[in-house]
Amino acid sequence: MTTLKVYGVPQSRAARTLWMVEECGVPYEHVATSFAKDAKSDAYKAINPNQRIPAIDDDGVIVWESMAINLYLAKKYGGELAPKNPIEDAHATQWSFWVMTEIEKPLLNALFARTGMMGMTKDEALATKYFDEIRKPLDVLNGHLSKSDNLLGKRFTVADLNVACVLNWASAGRFSLAEWPKVEAWLGKCAARPAAQKARAIR
Ligand SMILES: N[C@@H](CCC(=O)N[C@@H](CS)C(=O)NCC(=O)O)C(=O)O
């Protein structure tokens, strides 16, 4: 019996959760909660009082915040995707916080400014200004990936998934990452994973 529910339409940050559950190979029910309407209902408020997506209900355990959800799913169902010791755990947390604080907001703003999504006026100068804010963090990531195949070492883990799912917005906005060749190559490998492709197909 499926006890894991994933809330959120795939055209949202819920795509991260869907990628993770596909990696875990765990049975789940996808509740395609829209952020504009369904997430504002009283019923959903009981799942996520912030009224945002994604959220999960794992047999009564409710978790919201996309990075926290993925770290939880990795540890519970992820096998090799999970941190194996406190050091890996610290580094998985580090990279997850890093991508949310250093990359997510400017990259999303750059995407909106370039594409006019979410009602924004297309403004290429603004898109460039926002993208410029992530150049330094991209240098940091490129430097790390020059010494390591993946973020925690040889194998692909939740740290890679959490960082890659945010950086995927660069291709959605047609921002070239060619200046950061290690990042570009690593991101390509992440996106080619069967679970990532399966999650994308849900759209
Ligand atoms: N920090 C949260 C952000 C969640 C979030 O903002 N989700 C958007 C959809 S991608 C949402 O629900 N927006 C509705 C709103 O802000 O009212 C996370 O990573 O889970």
The ligand as a Gaussian input file, in Angstrom:
#p B3LYP/6-31G(d) Opt

LIG

0 1
 N       11.522000      27.347000       0.161000
 C       10.381000      26.616000      -0.312000
 C        9.721000      27.422000      -1.415000
 C        8.435000      26.786000      -1.892000
 C        7.728000      27.680000      -2.894000
 O        7.841000      28.918000      -2.878000
 N        6.982000      27.036000      -3.790000
 C        6.216000      27.792000      -4.765000
 C        6.008000      26.975000      -6.022000
 S        7.536000      26.624000      -6.840000
 C        4.848000      28.095000      -4.168000
 O        4.233000      27.245000      -3.574000
 N        4.373000      29.315000      -4.362000
 C        3.078000      29.708000      -3.912000
 C        3.110000      30.979000      -3.155000
 O        4.193000      31.489000      -2.885000
 O        2.049000      31.464000      -2.810000
 C       10.812000      25.238000      -0.803000
 O       11.941000      25.140000      -1.290000
 O       10.063000      24.262000      -0.671000

